[in-house]
Amino acid sequence: FNQFHDVFDGTSEPDAYIESRDEIGVAAAGLTSVTDTTVFRRLLSLGPDPLQRVIAYNPASVEFSGCVTHEPWLDWSRFEGLLVDENDRPVAYQVVQQPSRTGVKRRLLWDARIPAGALATWRLRHDEAPSVPSHTDLATEGSAISNDFWRVSVGSGESLAELTDCARAGNPIALSVALIDDPSDTWSHFVSGYAHETRERFRVVQTTLEESGPLRATLRLDAEAGSSTLSIWFRLFRESPSLEIDLALTWAEKLTVSKLAFVFPDRITDRDDTVPGAVMKRAQDGKEYPLLDTTVVNRAGGSRYLVCSPDAFGIDGLDGAVRFTLLRSSVFAWQGKNDTIDRSEYQRWTDRGEHFFRFRIEPAADGTNAAAVAENMHQPPLLYDWTVGMHAERGPRADRTDGAWQHDER
């Protein structure tokens, strides 16, 4: 802890927050350097290979099973060859958008299974045709995406989206993000929770189908409320029960709290909330509680859902709704019950700016995989290009003679 009255990732005083932010940045940069150095030492023990390689390291203490993405260095061109695993078996991949908008789409996405602490290798064969999946359960229909487990569509009424569990069709889960008046001080003294009456809900202004398979389908909704904007991505994967939900929230409110809500069509009996070192059974009593990564929602009908978010640290629930606290905008270092803020003075407001949140929801038979899901989200695989031993004629753009600096816009 740093200075007076710390709050997560900072302090209640704006000047002290800067120091906390910088300290966390130094720690993160140092960890990245140590991790990369350690992995490179392991990679140097590998023998040469005439083909270009992509090598993944799983830093978690549990197996990773899911999709990975990587943009191999291909001289700004798109890979259109065959991806193979360590046993030379073809691996189907999907080309998706990389962070840079320069040139063509060239980031690769594919299914991977990597044991805890292990390396996994894939090789790029530029002279062979890519492998195409023989089957995919992903489908798109207008502003909706689906697979055998979920259907995601634009919401109706006050919801942003409707999430339909295909095993319980006809009873969708309504997802919304709301603005709620929050007159409490910096530390929320004298309150046990936030209001359940919303001032305003985010409303959709644009829908975009970003990806349509065969391995991943992505629907993006852009929304507005108050002075803030929101983009939310829904991602479904081939033959996977996991629905990923990512948010980018540009926050510009005052004396307001934002909540992401899952509203189930029936009553929630209770929740199994993870806290440091334990799982606590909690009632749907409307009170605000701290949360570490995961909750298992137990519905009256007997079904259960695991919801994981490594970026949300507060939760409440009432009846059929469970809500995750995203952001608050109190005044820095302001304390008191029912105090009136002097608007004639310059005030600094907390949580301003752009923030990102990750969520994942899936049916949970018993919730025993919650810790593994959370660890995989905290510590996803790290991917590296590795070209030791690569023959020039087997690498990218082997036939190119017109200058490697030119961007290929094909």
N, C-alpha and C positions, 0 to 999 in steps of 0.2 A: 504494500500500500504506500501511497505517495504523500499526500497532504490532507488537509482538513476535509473530513466527511467524504471519503471516496465513494464513487458509484462505479458500476462496471465499465471498464475501458476508459476511465477518466475520473474526474472529480467534480464536486459541486461548484468549484470555482473555475472560471474559464482559463485563467493563467496557469493554474495547476493542471488543468486538463491537457494543455499543450505538452507539459513535461511527461505526463503519463503516456500520452500518445506516442511521443518520441521514444520513450523507454520500451514500449511494446514493439515499435518498429525495429529498434536495434535488436531485440530478442528474436524477432521473426527473421530478420536478415541473417543473423548469426546462425540460427537453426538451419536455414536454407543452405548456407555455405557448408556447414558440417555435413548435412545430408548429401549434397552433391559430391563433396570430396569423398565421402565414404562409398557412395555408389560408383563413382569413377574408378576407385581402387578395385572394386569387384569386377567392373567391366574390363579393366586392363588384364585380368587373369583369363579372359576369354580368348580363344584362338581366333585367327583371321578367318574371314569369310569373303568370297568373291562377290557376294550380293550385298546391297544396302540393307541394313538392319534397323528395326525399331525395337528397343528393349524397355520393358516396364519393370519397375520395382514396386512391390507392395509393402509399404512401411507399417501396415497395421498388424496387430497380433491375431487377426482372424482372416480367413480366406476371403478374397474378393471375387464376386461373381456378378457380372453385369457388363455394361458397355463402357469402353474407353475411347477417347478421342486423341488424335495427334496429327500435327501438320508436319510431315517429314520434309526435309529440305529437298526441293525438286527444281531449283532454279526458277521459281515462280510459276511452274507449270503444274498441271493436274495429273495425278497418278491415274493411269488407265490400264494398269497391268494386273498381275495376279499377286495377291497377298497370301503367304503361306506361313504356317506355324513351324515350331521346332522340328516337327516330324514330316515336314514338307506337305502337309495336308492343306488344301485350299481353304481360305477363310473369306467369307462374304463380308463386304464392307459397304458403307454408304458415304457419299461425299457430302459434307455439310459446310456451313459458312465458318470461316476462321475469323478471329477478331479484326484483322485488317480487311478493309473493303477493297483494297487494290487487287486488280486482276480477277481471275476466276475463283470459284469456290474450290478449295483444295485440302481442307481438313478431312481426315478419314475417321470414321466411327465403326467399331466392330465389337462383337461379343468376346469377352475374355474371362478366363477363370485362372486366378493367380493365388497360390498358397501363401499363407502368412509369411512375411519376411523374405519371399522368394523373388527371383528374376524370371521373366518370361520373354521370349524372343519371337519376333516375326520378321520375315524377309520379303523384300519387294522384288518381284520378277517383272521387269519392264517389257520383256519380249513375249509375254503370254497374256491371254484374255482373262479378265476378272471372273471370279466365281459369283454366280447369281443364286440367291436363296431359292430353294425349290418351293418354299411356301412361306407366306406371311399372314398373320391374322390381323395386321393393321389395316384400317380402312378409314377413308375420309368421306364426308358427306356435307357439302355446304360449309358451315362454320362449326363442324363437329369432327372429332376424331374418336376412334374406338379400336379395341382389340377384344380378345375373348374374355377379358376380365372387367374392363371399364369402357364407358362411353362418356366423353366430355363434350358438352355443348354450351353455347351461350345461354346465360340465365334469363329468367323472366321475372318480372316484378322488381323486387329489391335485391336480387342476387346477381352476382357477376357471372357465375357459371353453375351448371348442374352436373354433378358427378354421379353417374349411375353405375352401381355395382351390378354387373351382368348376371350374377347369381341371384339378385333380388330386383329384377327389372320392374320399373313402374314406380319405384320409391327412391327418387334421386336425393342425394345429399346436396343441399344448397350451400354454395360458398359465397361469402361477401366480405368486403373490407369497409369498415365504417369509421367515421369521425365521431368522437364522443367528448362532450364537454368535460373538462378536468380542471376545476379551480383549485385543486390541492397544491401544496407547496413542492419544493424540489424533491423531498423525500416522501411525499404522500402521507404526511403525518395526519393522524386523526381519522383516517378512512380505512376500511377493511377491504375495499374493492372499488371498482369503477362502475359508473352508471350503466344500466342495461338499455336505457333509452338512447338512441343514436340521434346525433344532430343532422348527419348527412351520410349517405353511402356513396361509394365510388360507382360511377355510371360509365358504361362502355361507350367509347366514342369511335373505336375502330377495331375490327377483327382481321387477323392475318393468319393464313395457314402457311407456316414457315417450312414445314417438312411433312412429307407424306409417305415415308417408308423407303425401303422395305424393313429397315431395322428400328427406326424411330420415327414417330409422327409428333409434330409440334404445332400447337395452336397458341397464338399470342393475342391477348386482349390489351388494348390501351384504354385507360380510364382516367376520369377526373373527379375531384371532389374538393370543395373549398378552394384553397390556393395551391393545392398539391396535385401531382400527377403520378400515375401508376402504370407500369407495364407488368403483365403477369403471363408467364409461360407455363403451359400444360404439356407434359411430355409423356407419351406412352411408348413402350418398347415391345418388340416382337415376343409373344408368348411369355410375357412377364406380368405378374399381379401388382407391380409397383407403379404408382402414378407419381411423377415428380412435378412439383409446383415451385417455380422460382419467381420472385418478385423483385422489381426495381422501383423503389418508392422515393420520389423527390419531394421532400417534406418542407413545408413552409407555413405551418400552422402556429397558433399561440393558444396556450391553456387548453390543449386538446390532446387526447390519447387516440391512437389508431389500433384497431383490433381486427385480426383476420378470424372469421367465424366459419366453422363447419356446423350446419344445422341439419340434424338427422330427422327423418320423418316420424320417429317414435322417441320415446323417453330414454334418456341415458341414466342407467341405475347408479353408476359410479365410474371412477377412473383409477387406473394404476399409473401414478405419476412417478417418474424417476427423479430422485434427488441425489446429491453426492453420497455414495455408499449404500443406497437403499432404494426400494420401491415402496411408495406410500399409497394406501387406498384412501381416496378422497371423494367426498360427496359433491354433488352438484348444488352447492349452496350459494353460488354467486360471489364468493370471496376470491380475492386475488392471492395466488400462491406462486412461489418460485418453482422453476422447472429446469431440469437438466436433460436436454436432448429429446426425451421421448415420453409419450403417454399412450396407454392402451384404453380405448373408449369401449365401455361395456354397455351394450344396448339392451333394452327391456326384452326384446325378442330373442336374446341369446347370442347374437352375432357380436364380434369384436373387431376393432380396427386399430392398427398401430399407426400413430402419427408421429413422425420424427422431424425435428427442426433443431439443428445445431446453432441457430442464430436468434431464436426467440427464448426468452428467459422468464416470462410470466404467463400464467394461464388462469382462466376462470371458467365456470360452466353453470348453466341453469337449464332445467328441463331437458330439451333435446339439443341444446347448443353447447359447443365447447369453443372458447375464444382464446386466441394467442395474442399477447400484447406485442405490438411491433415498435411503436415510437411514442414518446411523450414530448410536450413542448412547454415545460414550466420555465420559470425564470431561474437562471443560475443563482445558487446560494440565496434563495428566498425562503424564509421560514415563518410559519405562523398560521393559526387557524382563522379562516375567513378574512385574512388580510386583504387589503385593497392595494393593488400595484399602482404606483404613481406613473401614469403613462406620459407625464411631462418629462420624466427622466429617461435617459437612454438605458435600455435593458438588453441583456444577452439572453437568448432563448436556447434551450437545449435541443439536441437532435436535429438541428437544421441541416439541409443538404440531401444528397443522394445516398440511399441505403439499400442493401441487398439482403434478401432472405431466401433460405432454401427449406422446402418442406417435402415430405414424402409420406404418402398414405397407402396402406395396403391391408387387405383382410388379415386378421391375426387369429390363428387357431388357439394359441396359448400365450403369445407375447414373449416367448423365450428368446426370440431372435432380436429383441429390441436393442440390446447392447451392441450386437454385431453390426446392425444396420447403422447405428449412430457412429460407431468407430470407422466404418467405411466412408461415411459422409465427412467425418473430420479428417481422415487420412486416406484420400483416394490414391490410386496408383500414380507413380511418377514415370513419365515416358521420356526416352532419350533417343536421339539419332546416334547410330554407331556405324562407322564406315571403315574401321580397321581391316585391312586386307581387301577392300572392295576394288574390283577391276574397273577401270575407267569405262570399258566397253559394256559393262554390266550395270552401270549407274544411270542416273537420270540424264536425259538429253544427250546420250552418247553420240548421236548423229548431228549435234548442233555445231554450226560453224559461223553463225552470224552475230556472235557477241552475247555472252551470258548475262549482261546487264539489262538486256531488253525484257520487258514484261510481256509474257504471252497472254493475250486477251481472248484466246480461243475458248 
